Amino acid sequence: MNKGLEHYYAGDETWEAFVALAMPDWGDTGLQRTLLERMGGHLDLAAVIYARFGSGSLAWIDTRVPALHGLTPVACVGTQKRVRRLREALLRMDFGGPV
């Protein structure tokens, strides 16, 4: 059986350091408030998603993602197992920054 990304979760310390990198982009825009609400109040997830996808964030959270076993990111906030899966997927994404 194929293990989900949650089995490879890098851990809360790594995740928190990653979230800290995304927080400077977080503000109080209408898009960000909607994103936070749609992500079940998970500010950490909302901030990282916004840092990665910007104005496309709301569209992305409703997209089926193969790395999430075909789930949408918004569907991952229902259980801790799926939250870890989403976190690990976000940790592994190329954010397209400078090399």
N, C-alpha and C positions, 0 to 999 in steps of 0.2 A: 504494500500500500504506500502511496506517495504521501510523504509528510508535508504538512502545510508549513508556511514560513514561521508560524508561531513557535515551532519546535526549534528554530534557529535564532529566536529573538535575542538581540545583543545585550539586553538588560536595561533596567530603568536608569542606571547611571549614564549609560551611553545615550539613551533616548533624551534624558533631561539636558545633556550637553548639546544635543542636536536642536532641541526646542529653543534653547537659549540663543542659538544662531538665527532662528526665524523670528524671534520676538521683536527685533527692531523694525520689522516691516509691518507689524500689527498695529492697528489704530482703532478708530471707532467709526468706520464708514458703514453705510447701509448694507453693502455687500458683506462686509465682515460680520456684522451682527446676524445677518441671515445665515451665513455659513456656520457660525457658532451655534445657532439654534438648530440648524439641520444636522449638525454633528453631535447633537445631544448634550451640548454644554461642554464638550471636551475642548477646552481652549488650546491645549497642546496640539491636538490633531488639527484643529482649525488653523492655527498659526502656521504650522508646517505646510499644510495644503495651500494656504494663501501665498506663502513665500515661494512655493514651487509653481503654482498655476495662475496666480494673480486673478485677473478678471475672468478667467476660465474656470475658476474653482468650483462654482456651483454646477456647471455642466459636468466637470470631471467626477464629482462625488456621486453622480447618478449613472456613471458609465461602468459597465461590467469589466472587471480587470482580471485577466488571466492569472496573474500572480496571487490574486485573492481567491482562487478557485472559482472564478466567474462571478463572484459577489461584487456588488457595488460598494464603494467606500462607506456610504451612509448605512448600508446594511451591516457593516462591521462593528458599529457602536453598540450592538445588542448584547454582546457577551465579552468577557475579559479575554477569552481565547481569540476572538476575532479582532479585538482591539490590538492585541499583540501582533497578530498577522498583519494588520494594516500598518502598525508602527514599523515593523521590519521591512515591509514593502517600501515605505517612504524612506527609510534609512538607506535602502539599496538604490534608490533612484538617482539618476544623473541630473543634477540641478543646473547643468550647463554653465557653471561659473568658470572663472579664469583658471588656467592650469598652473 
